[in-house]
């Protein structure tokens, strides 16, 4: 019924944004029925809201990638970011991307905490892989030249 009412509007954007502010309010979300309505609304109009704000999330109809051992995965990524694999990417920025792309069941703040506090062994593992990759062309030349 809400969708029908919005669709009847000549310009639906103002109504969508007013409802987004209303249904996004934490006090409103405390009530189960309102929270159910909010979830339904944001599922229905997510793409419209993002598009109007010029926010590109990529293909919206794809589910996030499930990770079997999320803490281990995040710690490996921490080693990669510490070694400069991601350029100037901050822990916070990487946490945002991990949260957006991977299903870890962790909040962004916890992902960021894992990235910052990962054990140094993960950096050493990454360093060893980089050393192995540097040797790879020499190995290929040796294999193909025999």
Sine and cosine of phi, psi and omega as CSV:
sin_phi,cos_phi,sin_psi,cos_psi,sin_omega,cos_omega
0.00,0.00,-0.63,0.77,0.04,-1.00
-0.90,0.44,-0.70,0.72,0.02,-1.00
-0.87,0.50,-0.69,0.73,0.00,-1.00
-0.87,0.49,-0.69,0.73,0.00,-1.00
-0.90,0.43,-0.66,0.75,0.02,-1.00
-0.92,0.39,-0.68,0.73,-0.04,-1.00
-0.91,0.42,-0.42,0.91,0.00,-1.00
-0.97,0.23,-0.24,0.97,-0.02,-1.00
-0.96,0.29,0.58,-0.81,0.03,-1.00
-0.91,0.42,-0.69,0.72,0.07,-1.00
-0.82,-0.57,0.97,-0.25,-0.12,-0.99
-0.98,0.19,-0.31,0.95,-0.11,-0.99
-0.85,0.53,-0.75,0.66,0.01,-1.00
-0.85,0.52,-0.66,0.75,0.00,-1.00
-0.91,0.41,-0.65,0.76,0.01,-1.00
-0.88,0.48,-0.70,0.71,-0.03,-1.00
-0.95,0.32,-0.59,0.81,0.08,-1.00
-0.89,0.46,-0.69,0.73,0.04,-1.00
-0.92,0.39,-0.58,0.81,0.03,-1.00
-0.88,0.48,-0.69,0.73,0.04,-1.00
-0.91,0.41,-0.68,0.73,0.00,-1.00
-0.90,0.43,-0.79,0.62,-0.09,-1.00
-0.97,0.24,-0.23,0.97,0.05,-1.00
-1.00,0.01,-0.15,0.99,-0.02,-1.00
-0.91,0.41,0.77,-0.64,-0.02,-1.00
-0.85,0.53,-0.56,0.83,0.01,-1.00
-0.91,0.41,-0.63,0.78,0.04,-1.00
-0.92,0.39,-0.67,0.75,-0.08,-1.00
-0.94,0.35,-0.25,0.97,0.03,-1.00
-0.92,0.38,-0.46,0.89,0.00,-1.00
-1.00,0.08,0.80,-0.60,-0.10,-0.99
-0.84,0.54,-0.72,0.70,-0.03,-1.00
-0.91,0.42,-0.64,0.77,0.03,-1.00
-0.93,0.37,-0.60,0.80,0.02,-1.00
-0.90,0.43,-0.65,0.76,0.06,-1.00
-0.88,0.48,-0.68,0.73,0.03,-1.00
-0.89,0.45,-0.68,0.73,-0.01,-1.00
-0.88,0.47,-0.70,0.71,0.01,-1.00
-0.87,0.49,-0.70,0.71,0.02,-1.00
-0.89,0.45,-0.69,0.72,-0.01,-1.00
-0.88,0.48,-0.76,0.65,-0.05,-1.00
-0.93,0.37,-0.53,0.85,0.09,-1.00
-0.91,0.42,-0.67,0.74,-0.03,-1.00
-0.94,0.35,-0.66,0.75,-0.16,-0.99
-0.93,-0.36,0.18,0.98,-0.02,-1.00
-0.82,0.57,-0.77,0.63,-0.05,-1.00
-0.89,0.46,-0.65,0.76,0.01,-1.00
-0.90,0.44,-0.71,0.71,-0.01,-1.00
-0.89,0.45,-0.75,0.66,0.01,-1.00
-0.88,0.48,-0.68,0.73,-0.02,-1.00
-0.89,0.46,-0.70,0.71,-0.02,-1.00
-0.91,0.42,-0.50,0.86,0.03,-1.00
-1.00,0.04,0.08,1.00,-0.02,-1.00
0.86,0.51,0.64,0.77,0.00,-1.00
-0.96,-0.29,0.88,-0.48,-0.04,-1.00
-0.98,-0.18,0.90,-0.44,0.03,-1.00
-0.97,-0.22,0.15,0.99,-0.07,-1.00
0.98,0.20,-0.35,-0.94,-0.01,-1.00
-0.91,0.41,0.93,-0.36,-0.09,-1.00
-0.96,0.27,-0.31,0.95,-0.08,-1.00
-1.00,0.02,0.07,1.00,0.02,-1.00
-1.00,-0.04,0.62,-0.78,0.07,-1.00
-0.99,0.15,0.40,-0.92,0.06,-1.00
-0.93,0.36,0.46,-0.89,-0.02,-1.00
-0.96,0.27,0.80,-0.61,0.01,-1.00
-0.98,0.18,0.65,-0.76,-0.01,-1.00
-0.89,-0.46,0.81,-0.59,-0.04,-1.00
-0.93,0.37,-0.71,0.70,0.00,-1.00
-0.86,-0.52,0.98,0.19,-0.14,-0.99
-0.87,0.48,-0.63,0.78,-0.03,-1.00
-0.91,0.42,-0.70,0.71,0.03,-1.00
-0.88,0.47,-0.70,0.72,0.01,-1.00
-0.86,0.51,-0.73,0.69,-0.01,-1.00
-0.91,0.41,-0.61,0.79,0.03,-1.00
-0.92,0.40,-0.61,0.79,0.10,-1.00
-0.88,0.47,-0.69,0.72,0.04,-1.00
-0.89,0.46,-0.55,0.83,0.05,-1.00
-0.88,0.47,-0.68,0.73,0.06,-1.00
-0.88,0.48,-0.62,0.79,0.00,-1.00
-0.92,0.38,-0.67,0.75,-0.01,-1.00
-0.94,0.35,-0.58,0.81,0.01,-1.00
-0.92,0.38,-0.50,0.87,-0.01,-1.00
-1.00,0.06,-0.01,1.00,0.05,-1.00
1.00,0.00,0.17,0.98,-0.03,-1.00
-0.86,0.51,-0.53,0.85,-0.04,-1.00
-0.97,-0.23,0.36,0.93,0.02,-1.00
0.92,0.40,-0.76,-0.65,-0.06,-1.00
-1.00,-0.03,0.33,0.94,-0.03,-1.00
-0.90,0.43,0.79,-0.61,0.03,-1.00
-0.99,0.12,0.26,-0.97,0.06,-1.00
-0.87,0.50,-0.65,0.76,-0.02,-1.00
-0.90,0.44,-0.68,0.73,0.01,-1.00
-0.91,0.42,-0.69,0.72,0.02,-1.00
-0.90,0.43,-0.63,0.78,0.04,-1.00
-0.86,0.50,-0.65,0.76,0.05,-1.00
-0.87,0.50,-0.71,0.71,-0.01,-1.00
-0.93,0.38,-0.66,0.75,0.04,-1.00
-0.87,0.50,-0.71,0.71,0.00,-1.00
-0.88,0.47,-0.62,0.78,-0.05,-1.00
-0.96,0.27,-0.55,0.84,-0.15,-0.99
-0.98,-0.18,-0.57,0.82,-0.13,-0.99
-0.92,-0.40,0.60,-0.80,0.07,-1.00
-1.00,-0.02,0.99,-0.15,-0.02,-1.00
-0.95,-0.32,-0.23,0.97,-0.11,-0.99
0.92,0.40,0.32,0.95,0.07,-1.00
-0.93,-0.36,0.48,-0.88,0.13,-0.99
-0.97,0.24,0.37,-0.93,0.00,-1.00
-0.84,0.54,-0.65,0.76,-0.04,-1.00
-0.90,0.44,-0.61,0.79,0.02,-1.00
-0.95,0.32,-0.62,0.78,0.07,-1.00
-0.86,0.51,-0.71,0.71,0.01,-1.00
-0.89,0.46,-0.65,0.76,0.03,-1.00
-0.89,0.46,-0.67,0.74,0.03,-1.00
-0.89,0.46,-0.69,0.73,0.01,-1.00
-0.86,0.51,-0.69,0.72,-0.05,-1.00
-0.95,0.31,-0.53,0.85,-0.14,-0.99
-0.96,-0.29,0.21,0.98,-0.02,-1.00
-0.88,0.47,0.56,-0.83,-0.01,-1.00
-0.90,0.44,0.54,-0.84,-0.03,-1.00
-0.88,0.48,-0.36,0.93,0.01,-1.00
-0.84,0.54,-0.53,0.85,-0.02,-1.00
-0.93,0.37,-0.54,0.84,0.10,-0.99
-0.93,0.37,-0.65,0.76,0.00,-1.00
-0.91,0.41,-0.62,0.79,0.05,-1.00
-0.88,0.48,-0.71,0.71,0.01,-1.00
-0.90,0.43,-0.65,0.76,0.04,-1.00
-0.87,0.49,-0.64,0.76,0.01,-1.00
-0.91,0.42,-0.65,0.76,0.04,-1.00
-0.89,0.45,-0.66,0.75,0.03,-1.00
-0.89,0.46,-0.65,0.76,0.04,-1.00
-0.89,0.45,-0.66,0.75,0.01,-1.00
-0.90,0.43,-0.64,0.77,-0.01,-1.00
-0.92,0.39,-0.56,0.83,0.05,-1.00
-0.91,0.41,-0.53,0.85,0.01,-1.00
-0.98,0.20,-0.36,0.93,-0.10,-0.99
-0.82,0.58,-0.75,0.66,0.01,-1.00
-0.86,0.50,-0.60,0.80,0.03,-1.00
-0.90,0.43,-0.65,0.76,0.01,-1.00
-0.91,0.42,-0.70,0.72,0.00,-1.00
-0.89,0.46,-0.69,0.73,0.03,-1.00
-0.88,0.48,-0.65,0.76,0.01,-1.00
-0.92,0.40,-0.62,0.78,-0.02,-1.00
-0.94,0.34,-0.72,0.69,-0.07,-1.00
-0.97,0.24,-0.34,0.94,-0.03,-1.00
-1.00,0.02,-0.16,0.99,-0.01,-1.00
-0.98,0.21,0.00,0.00,0.00,0.00
